[in-house]
Amino acid sequence: MTTQSIQSTNQNKFARAAAFIYGVVCYAIFFVTFLYAIGFVGNFIVPKTIDSAPIIPLGQAFLVNIGLLGLFAVQHSAMARQGFKNWWTTFVAKPIERSTYVLFSSLCLIMLFYFWQPLGITIWTVEAPMLRNLLYAFFGFGWLLVLASTFLINHFDLFGLRQVYLYLRGKDYTPLNFATPGLYQYVRHPLYVGWLFAFWSTPMMTVAHLVFAVLTTAYILIAIQLEERDLIKVHGNAYTEYRDRVPMLIPFSRRKP
């Protein structure tokens, strides 16, 4: 083996190791952000939550919050489209494309947490202990459902770890086959169902929380349409038949022919 080929081999090993470390760091940032999000929406533990004390005028705070949610929605959807990926991977290596998407999504959420402006107006408060506990149970169920749904469809591929691991091992990436395991037999988007439980289940609904819940729900409904359009392009009739057979968000809501 020549000196040049040895150097090339060493550079290749370094690139693979660097990509793997990058993917792990991106995942770690996501996981910490995910944990912070639980406290942020649930109003506990973290230093700043969705209902912390207001610090700027109501109208200004409202516009800031809409802007932050809009930024996340645009980034999260635009970077997930195949057309953007085809363009993006002319600058970013394919093995780290998903990890980079995860990193950008996490950074947008971190910006939202940091710059979010509480609005300070309470719409309703549930005082009955049994109902409060039930709402907290729904809240916890929502976050667990989100996490469980990612593992059903391959958590590590969804967040970029599988891609960088295969690259580290020198293996080609193979897309996941279309499958509908577990909860996906009852609703097409159990992950989004989890988000809806997490965002709407609260014993104290403030204006800030309501704005957050309404806008994220609207985003979810739009994102589903975009996501399913891409899935049909990739999986064709297999996904079309699945969409016709299984309800989108509400189990057992589809009438049998």
Phi, psi and omega in degrees: 000132182284163178299322181295318179291326177295316179298319180296319179295317180295320178296322179294318178296319179296317180298319179294317179294319180296320179296320180294315179298317178301314180298320179293319179296317178299319179294318180298319178298316177301313187295319177295319178297319178299315179295320178296323181300324179299312179292324181297311182286325184275353179064049174208154173071304188288155186293329179229129182237179181298337182238031173296174183295135178296146180230349178228165181303152186304310183299317179294318179298319180300315181293320178300314183294320178297319178298318180295316178293322178294320178300314179297317182298316181295313180298313187294323181275315185298315182288345180272349182283143184298322178300317178295319180299319180299320177287317186296324183282002168280345178248327184247133181300139184304320181299335181252009181299313181293320178298322179293321175300315179298319180297313180297321178297318179295318180296322177295322178292320178299318175300318179298315180298318186287317187263356181304140182244107175300152186250342169076015179241124181267130179269313174210155175225128178267119184263331183298122183305319182296317180290322177299314180296324179295318179294321176294325177295317176297321178300310179296320178301320181300313180293321177295323179294320177303310182294316180298322181297324180292325180287330178296326183256012181090087181305318188284332173286319182300326183252016168088355183288323180297321181297313182286332177292315178298321178295320177300321181279357180077023181254149178286145177285133176242123179301150179289143175288151177292126181213156181230070184282150170051243184300335181290353173281344186249326173219149182285337185225066179299332178298317179290327174300318178299316178299320181296317175300315184294323186275333184260343184273098180210139177283345178231107180263114177259171177298318180299315181293321180294317177301314179300312183294317181295313183290322177291326176295316177300318178297317180301315182295324177287317182298325179299317181296317179294316181295318182289328175298318178292321181295324177293322178297323183279315189254351174062228185298330181300317180282325178300317178294321178297316179298322180288336186265326189246135180298157183287307186228334186251114182301144174062018182270352181272128179286139177283141180293000000 
